[in-house]
Amino acid sequence: MSYDLKIERLLDAPTELVFDTMVDASAQDEIYAGVVDGWSLRKFEIDLRVGGIWRFEFGPPEGEGPADIVTLVFTEVDRPRRLAYQGTMFVSQWGRTVDYQEAITLEDQDGKTLLTLVMSGIEAEADRDAFAGGVPSYVDSLKHAVEARAAKAGR
C-alpha cells in the first residue's frame, strides 16, 4: 500500500517566475528560512535535466545536530509547467530514509499560478502524516519568496 500527500496553493505570480524561483540557487536560503524554526539550508545542488540530481541538506546550525538530506532524481522537467522526480529523504530525527515520488505542477490561472504538489509512493501512513506536517511549510515559504520577487519585479 502507498500513502499520498497533495498540497495546492494559489501564488500571485506567473508560472515562469514560480518555476524559476523553485530551482534558483540564489532563492533557496530565503525559501528554506521559514520552513523549520532555527533550521537553515546547509547545501544545495541542482542539475536541472531528466536524470539530473537535485540535492540539499537542511538542518540546525552546523555542529548543533544532523541535517535532513534530500536527494531527488529528475524524471520530468517541463519548464514552466511541471517537475517530477524520484526522491529519497534521510530524516535525521528518524535515523532512516524515506523513498517517494513527487510531482509539482504549475497551472496558469489568469496570471497567477496554481501550484499542485503530489507526493506518492510513501510506504507508511505515519511517514505521510509527518510529511503533511512539514511540506506545507515549504510550499508556504516558497509562495512568500515567489510573491516577494513578483512584487519587486512590479508584477
N, C-alpha and C positions, 0 to 999 in steps of 0.2 A: 504494500500500500504506500501511496505517496501523499504528502500533505503540501498544499499550495498556499501561497500568500499573494494577494492582489491589492495594490495601492494605486489610487488615482488622485491627481491634483491638477487644477487648472492654474497655469502660470501666465502672468501678464507679460508675455514676451513671445516673439516669433520662434518657430521651431528651430531655425538655424542657430539662433543665439542660445537656445536651451541645449541643443546637441553640442555645440562648440564649447560651452561652459563646462558641461559634464566631463569632457575629455581634455580640457586645457590644464596643463600642469600648473600654470600660474594662478588658477582659480581654486585649486584643491585645499590650500590652507584655510581659505575663507569658508569653503563648503564644510569641511570637517570641524571647524572651530565650534560649531553649535551642536554637534551630534551627541557627545557624551561630556558632561561637565568635567573639566580638568584634563581631558584627553586631547591629543592633537595628532596630526598626520606626521609620522616619522619618515616614511619613504613613499615615493610614488614613481612608478614607471609605466609607460604605455607604448605599445606598438600597435597602432590602430589599423589593423588589417585582419582579414579572416586568417585564423591560425596564429595571430599575434597575441602577446601576453599583456594583460593589464594587472599590475601587482601593486599592492600598497600595504603598509603597516600603519596601524592606528592604535594608540595606547597612551598610558600615562607618561609623564616626562621620563626621559632616559634615566635608568637607574632606580626608578620607583616602581618597577613592575614590568612584566612581559607585555608585549603588544599582541593584538589580534592581527593575523596575516591573511590577506585575501589574494588569491591567485585566480585570475579569470582568463580563459582562452576564448577568443572571439570566434563565434560560429557564423555571425552575420554582422556586417557593417553597411548600413544603408543611410548615409547622411542625407537629409536631416530627419529621417523617419524612424529608424529602428537600430538598436544594438541588441545583440543576443550573444550569450556566452555560456560556457560550462564553468562553474565556479567551485572552488574549494576554499573553505574558510577555517583557519585554525583559530579557535576561540580559546584564548589563554585561560579564562576563568574555568572552562570545562576541561582543559588539558587534552583536547582532541579536535579533529577536523570534522566538518560537515560538508558534504558534497551536494550540489544543486545545479539547476539550470535557471537562468534568468533572462528575461527579455524586457527591454524598455522600448515602448512605442510612443512616438510623439505625433500628435494629430493636430493640424491647424484648426482653430475654432475662431474664425473672424479676427485673425491677427494675434490671438492668444494661443497657448499650446496646452492641449490635454495630454498630460504625461500619465501613462499606464505602466506600472512595474509589476511583473508577474514572476515570482519565484516558484519553481516547481521541482519535483523530484526529491523533496525533503523527506527523509525516511521516518522521522519521529515527530509525533504531534507536539511534544514538548519543545523540540528544536524550532518548529514552525512558530509556535507561540512566543518563544524567546525572540526570534527574528521580528515578529509582529510588534515587539516592544521597542526595537531599535531602528529598523529600516524606515519607518515613517519619519523619524528624526532626521535621517539622511535626506529624505525627499524634501522635507520642510526646509532644511538648511540649504539644499540645492535651489529650491524655489526662492528663498531670500536672496541668495547670491545672484541668481539669474535676473530677478526683478531689479536689484540694485544696479546691475550692469545695463539693463534696458533703460532705467531712469537716467543713468549717466550719459547714455547714448541719445537721449531725447526721444525714446520710443514710447 
